[in-house]
Amino acid sequence: MFYIHQTKCISAQLTWNTINLNELQLSQNNILPAKEPSYDSIPPAMFRRMGKAVRLSSGAALPLLHQQTFNGIVIGTANGGLEDCIKFLNQIIQYEEGRLTPTNFVQSTTNAIASQLAFFSANKGHNSTHVHRGLAFENALLEVAMLLTEHPQNNYLAGGVDEISAYQNNIELLSGSYKKEEILNTNLYTSNTPGSIPGEGCVMFALNKVKENATAHVKAISTLHSEKEEDVLQHLKDFIKDNPIDLILSGEGGDNRFTHFYTAVETVLPNKTIARFKHLCGEYTTASSFALWFACSILQTNNIPAHALKKEGANKPYKNILIYNNYMGKQHSFMLVTV
């Protein structure tokens, strides 16, 4: 499909500049907030007006935008700047639809992220945003794959981003998406209760068709909408047919309502090494972007932090990684990442 050449990640872990995944950062008040960098590359006048999602995206993307020219920008985000959206809606009531502050409205639209990156780099090329909940990031990558099929000489910037919004967090908590009991991410997989821990973050990728000096090769991506375990297993068997797998990177998030999907996937590939990532980044709609970044890190270092390892197989070195993630037991994605 395409090759990953550079990545930048802002997450709840030490993934910016000096990367240290062996030192697990703990959740705070049942959430995993992103550890934001200093954002020195963002002009202060612009920074003051930025919502968190735009801020995270700009911080992660600017180092890549400064290093090369991209023919297009494709972003996956389920909610965009939801916090700014709520602020704008509250202003409508507060000022009785009078003189409203336009900044909150401009920063709240989901396509504000991709458009802001285009403004920063004066990029007039392809610009799009995917907002398909738990498959937003995967659909962004699939679009890049189609663009590169048509324009194999091009370079594209793709990313996944979502923020923790107080309003959205309350809604998801009431719906049962997040755990109601106090819990640390170190106990996420042994909790055996409904819900997970909310997270946030942004990962950006420089993608093209050039194999030379690539960090990783995204060989295949496939998605599925289903609540039936047998559908997921059949989809997986078709997806991995004739493809060797050394490591399963599992999106298991401690929600006992959906653990059976991950257990079933693991039985299809017995004796393989299994690692997990949701205790690092938390549960959010584009968490699979962190998984892809994590897969790139594993392929480069051939090392998995002990806290992320669920089961060690005999397939080292890790050259072929299967990422499986599902969002709320309905949206499933598979990515095959190789050296």
C-alpha positions as CSV (number, residue, x, y, z in Angstrom):
1,M,0.0,0.0,0.0
2,F,2.5,2.7,1.2
3,Y,5.6,3.3,3.3
4,I,5.9,5.4,6.5
5,H,9.0,7.6,6.5
6,Q,8.6,9.8,9.5
7,T,6.3,10.0,12.5
8,K,5.6,12.4,15.3
9,C,3.5,11.4,18.4
10,I,2.0,13.4,21.2
11,S,0.4,11.1,23.7
12,A,0.0,10.4,27.4
13,Q,3.4,8.7,27.4
14,L,6.9,10.0,26.8
15,T,6.7,9.9,23.0
16,W,8.0,13.4,22.1
17,N,11.7,14.0,21.3
18,T,13.2,11.7,24.0
19,I,11.1,8.6,23.7
20,N,10.8,6.3,26.7
21,L,8.0,3.7,26.7
22,N,9.6,1.6,29.4
23,E,8.7,4.2,32.0
24,L,4.9,3.9,32.1
25,Q,3.1,7.2,32.8
26,L,0.1,6.7,35.1
27,S,-3.5,7.8,34.5
28,Q,-4.8,10.7,36.5
29,N,-8.4,10.8,37.8
30,N,-9.3,7.9,35.5
31,I,-8.0,9.6,32.3
32,L,-4.8,9.6,30.3
33,P,-4.2,13.2,29.2
34,A,-1.7,14.0,26.6
35,K,1.7,15.3,27.6
36,E,1.8,18.4,25.5
37,P,5.2,19.8,24.3
38,S,6.2,23.5,24.5
39,Y,5.0,24.2,21.0
40,D,7.9,26.6,20.3
41,S,7.2,26.3,16.5
42,I,3.7,27.8,16.8
43,P,3.5,31.6,16.7
44,P,2.1,32.9,20.1
45,A,-0.7,34.9,18.4
46,M,-2.0,31.8,16.7
47,F,-1.4,29.6,19.7
48,R,-3.7,31.6,21.9
49,R,-6.6,31.0,19.6
50,M,-6.1,27.3,19.1
51,G,-8.4,24.7,20.6
52,K,-6.7,21.6,22.0
53,A,-7.2,19.3,19.0
54,V,-5.8,21.9,16.6
55,R,-2.9,22.6,19.1
56,L,-2.0,18.8,19.3
57,S,-2.2,18.4,15.5
58,S,-0.1,21.5,14.8
59,G,2.5,20.5,17.3
60,A,2.9,17.0,15.9
61,A,2.7,18.0,12.2
62,L,4.9,21.1,12.1
63,P,8.3,19.2,12.5
64,L,7.3,17.1,9.4
65,L,6.0,20.1,7.5
66,H,9.3,21.9,8.0
67,Q,11.3,18.9,6.7
68,Q,9.5,18.2,3.4
69,T,6.7,19.2,1.0
70,F,3.5,17.3,0.9
71,N,1.0,17.0,-1.9
72,G,-1.9,16.6,0.4
73,I,-3.1,16.4,4.0
74,V,-5.5,13.8,5.3
75,I,-6.7,13.7,8.9
76,G,-8.9,11.3,10.9
77,T,-10.7,12.6,13.9
78,A,-14.1,11.7,15.4
79,N,-14.8,14.8,17.3
80,G,-12.3,17.5,16.2
81,G,-12.4,20.5,18.6
82,L,-15.5,19.5,20.5
83,E,-14.6,21.6,23.5
84,D,-14.7,24.8,21.3
85,C,-17.9,23.6,19.7
86,I,-19.6,23.5,23.1
87,K,-18.2,26.9,24.0
88,F,-19.7,28.3,20.8
89,L,-23.1,26.7,21.4
90,N,-23.1,28.1,25.0
91,Q,-22.3,31.6,23.6
92,I,-25.4,31.4,21.3
93,I,-27.5,31.0,24.4
94,Q,-25.5,33.5,26.6
95,Y,-25.6,36.3,24.0
96,E,-29.0,35.4,22.6
97,E,-27.6,34.9,19.1
98,G,-26.0,38.3,19.2
99,R,-22.3,39.2,18.7
100,L,-20.6,35.8,19.0
101,T,-16.8,35.1,19.2
102,P,-16.0,33.5,15.8
103,T,-12.8,31.9,17.1
104,N,-14.6,29.1,18.9
105,F,-16.7,28.3,15.9
106,V,-13.7,28.3,13.5
107,Q,-11.7,26.0,15.8
108,S,-14.5,23.6,16.5
109,T,-15.2,22.3,13.0
110,T,-13.6,18.9,12.4
111,N,-11.9,20.1,9.2
112,A,-10.2,23.0,11.1
113,I,-7.3,20.6,11.9
114,A,-6.4,19.8,8.3
115,S,-7.1,23.3,7.1
116,Q,-4.8,24.8,9.8
117,L,-2.0,22.6,8.7
118,A,-2.5,23.7,5.2
119,F,-2.3,27.3,6.2
120,F,0.9,26.7,8.1
121,S,2.6,25.1,5.1
122,A,0.8,27.1,2.3
123,N,-0.3,23.7,1.0
124,K,-3.0,24.1,-1.7
125,G,-3.1,20.4,-2.5
126,H,-5.6,17.7,-1.5
127,N,-7.1,18.4,1.9
128,S,-9.7,16.2,3.6
129,T,-10.9,15.0,7.0
130,H,-12.5,11.7,8.0
131,V,-15.0,11.6,10.9
132,H,-16.1,8.0,11.0
133,R,-15.9,7.5,14.7
134,G,-13.7,4.5,15.5
135,L,-12.6,4.0,11.9
136,A,-11.8,7.7,11.1
137,F,-8.0,7.1,11.1
138,E,-8.2,3.9,9.1
139,N,-10.4,5.6,6.5
140,A,-7.9,8.4,6.3
141,L,-5.1,5.9,5.5
142,L,-7.2,4.1,3.0
143,E,-7.8,7.4,1.2
144,V,-4.0,8.0,1.1
145,A,-3.5,4.5,-0.3
146,M,-6.0,5.4,-3.1
147,L,-4.3,8.7,-3.8
148,L,-0.9,7.1,-4.0
149,T,-2.3,4.5,-6.4
150,E,-3.3,7.4,-8.7
151,H,-0.2,9.5,-7.9
152,P,2.6,7.2,-6.9
153,Q,5.2,10.0,-7.0
154,N,3.4,12.1,-4.3
155,N,4.0,12.5,-0.6
156,Y,1.1,12.8,1.9
157,L,0.7,13.8,5.5
158,A,-1.8,11.7,7.4
159,G,-2.7,11.7,11.0
160,G,-5.2,10.8,13.7
161,V,-6.2,13.1,16.6
162,D,-8.8,13.4,19.3
163,E,-9.0,15.3,22.5
164,I,-10.6,14.7,25.9
165,S,-13.4,17.1,26.2
166,A,-15.2,17.6,29.6
167,Y,-18.6,17.5,27.9
168,Q,-17.8,14.5,25.7
169,N,-16.2,12.7,28.6
170,N,-19.4,13.1,30.6
171,I,-21.6,11.9,27.7
172,E,-19.4,8.8,27.2
173,L,-19.3,8.1,30.9
174,L,-23.1,8.1,31.1
175,S,-23.3,5.8,28.0
176,G,-21.0,3.3,29.8
177,S,-17.9,3.8,27.5
178,Y,-15.7,4.6,30.5
179,K,-15.1,3.0,33.8
180,K,-17.0,4.5,36.8
181,E,-14.8,3.1,39.5
182,E,-11.4,4.6,40.3
183,I,-8.7,2.7,38.5
184,L,-5.1,3.1,37.3
185,N,-4.0,2.2,33.8
186,T,-1.7,-0.4,35.4
187,N,-4.8,-2.4,36.4
188,L,-6.7,-1.8,33.2
189,Y,-6.6,-5.4,31.9
190,T,-7.4,-7.1,35.2
191,S,-10.4,-4.9,36.1
192,N,-13.1,-7.1,34.5
193,T,-15.7,-4.3,34.5
194,P,-17.5,-2.4,31.7
195,G,-15.8,0.6,30.1
196,S,-12.2,1.7,29.6
197,I,-10.0,4.8,30.5
198,P,-10.4,7.8,28.2
199,G,-7.3,9.1,26.4
200,E,-6.3,11.6,23.8
201,G,-3.4,12.3,21.5
202,C,-2.2,13.0,18.0
203,V,0.1,11.1,15.7
204,M,1.3,12.3,12.3
205,F,2.8,10.2,9.5
206,A,4.8,11.1,6.3
207,L,3.7,8.6,3.7
208,N,4.7,7.7,0.1
209,K,5.5,4.8,-2.2
210,V,9.3,4.9,-1.7
211,K,10.7,1.9,0.0
212,E,14.2,3.2,0.5
213,N,14.9,4.4,4.0
214,A,11.3,3.8,5.1
215,T,10.5,3.2,8.8
216,A,7.8,0.7,8.1
217,H,5.5,-0.7,5.3
218,V,1.8,-0.6,5.8
219,K,1.0,-3.7,3.7
220,A,-2.8,-3.9,4.1
221,I,-5.7,-2.3,6.0
222,S,-9.2,-3.6,6.3
223,T,-12.3,-2.5,8.3
224,L,-15.5,-4.2,9.3
225,H,-18.8,-3.1,10.9
226,S,-20.3,-6.0,12.9
227,E,-21.3,-7.0,16.4
228,K,-20.8,-10.7,15.6
229,E,-17.7,-12.5,16.7
230,E,-17.9,-15.0,13.8
231,D,-17.9,-12.2,11.3
232,V,-14.7,-10.7,12.8
233,L,-13.0,-14.1,12.8
234,Q,-13.8,-14.8,9.2
235,H,-12.7,-11.3,8.2
236,L,-9.4,-11.9,10.0
237,K,-8.8,-15.2,8.3
238,D,-9.3,-13.6,4.9
239,F,-7.1,-10.7,5.9
240,I,-4.1,-12.7,7.0
241,K,-4.3,-15.3,4.3
242,D,-0.8,-16.0,3.0
243,N,0.7,-13.3,5.3
244,P,3.1,-14.3,8.1
245,I,2.4,-12.7,11.5
246,D,5.1,-12.4,14.3
247,L,3.2,-10.1,16.7
248,I,-0.4,-9.2,17.5
249,L,-0.8,-5.6,18.7
250,S,-4.1,-5.8,20.5
251,G,-6.5,-2.9,21.1
252,E,-7.9,-4.6,24.2
253,G,-9.0,-1.8,26.6
254,G,-10.1,-3.5,29.8
255,D,-13.8,-3.3,28.8
256,N,-15.1,-6.8,29.7
257,R,-18.0,-6.4,27.2
258,F,-15.6,-6.6,24.3
259,T,-12.7,-8.7,25.6
260,H,-14.1,-11.8,23.8
261,F,-13.4,-10.3,20.4
262,Y,-9.7,-10.0,21.3
263,T,-9.5,-13.4,22.9
264,A,-11.1,-14.9,19.7
265,V,-8.6,-13.1,17.5
266,E,-5.7,-14.5,19.6
267,T,-7.0,-18.1,19.2
268,V,-6.8,-17.8,15.4
269,L,-3.1,-17.1,15.7
270,P,-1.9,-19.3,18.6
271,N,1.7,-19.2,19.9
272,K,2.2,-15.7,18.6
273,T,3.6,-12.8,20.7
274,I,0.8,-10.5,21.9
275,A,1.2,-6.9,23.1
276,R,-1.3,-4.3,24.2
277,F,-1.4,-0.5,23.9
278,K,-4.5,1.0,25.4
279,H,-2.9,1.3,28.9
280,L,-0.4,3.6,27.2
281,C,-2.8,5.9,25.3
282,G,-6.3,5.3,26.7
283,E,-9.4,4.6,24.7
284,Y,-10.4,7.1,22.1
285,T,-11.8,6.9,18.6
286,T,-8.4,7.3,16.8
287,A,-6.3,5.3,19.2
288,S,-5.3,3.1,16.3
289,S,-3.0,5.9,15.2
290,F,-1.0,5.4,18.4
291,A,-1.0,1.7,17.7
292,L,0.5,2.3,14.3
293,W,3.1,4.6,15.8
294,F,3.9,1.9,18.5
295,A,4.2,-0.7,15.7
296,C,6.8,1.5,14.0
297,S,8.7,1.8,17.2
298,I,8.7,-2.0,17.7
299,L,9.9,-2.6,14.2
300,Q,12.8,-0.1,14.7
301,T,13.9,-1.2,18.1
302,N,12.7,-4.8,18.1
303,N,11.7,-4.2,21.7
304,I,8.4,-4.3,23.5
305,P,8.1,-2.8,27.0
306,A,7.4,-5.4,29.7
307,H,4.2,-3.8,30.8
308,A,2.8,-4.0,27.2
309,L,3.6,-7.7,26.7
310,K,0.7,-10.0,27.3
311,K,2.3,-13.2,26.0
312,E,5.7,-13.9,24.4
313,G,5.9,-16.3,21.5
314,A,8.8,-17.6,19.5
315,N,8.6,-15.2,16.6
316,K,11.4,-12.7,17.4
317,P,12.6,-10.6,15.6
318,Y,9.3,-8.9,15.0
319,K,9.0,-8.2,11.3
320,N,5.3,-8.6,10.6
321,I,2.8,-7.0,13.0
322,L,-1.0,-7.4,13.0
323,I,-2.8,-4.5,14.6
324,Y,-6.4,-5.3,15.7
325,N,-8.6,-2.7,17.2
326,N,-12.3,-2.5,17.8
327,Y,-14.3,0.5,18.9
328,M,-17.3,-0.1,21.2
329,G,-17.6,-3.7,19.8
330,K,-19.0,-2.5,16.5
331,Q,-16.2,-1.0,14.4
332,H,-13.3,-3.3,13.8
333,S,-10.0,-2.6,12.0
334,F,-7.0,-4.7,10.9
335,M,-3.6,-3.3,9.8
336,L,-0.6,-5.3,8.6
337,V,2.6,-3.5,9.2
338,T,6.0,-4.9,8.1
339,V,9.6,-3.9,7.8
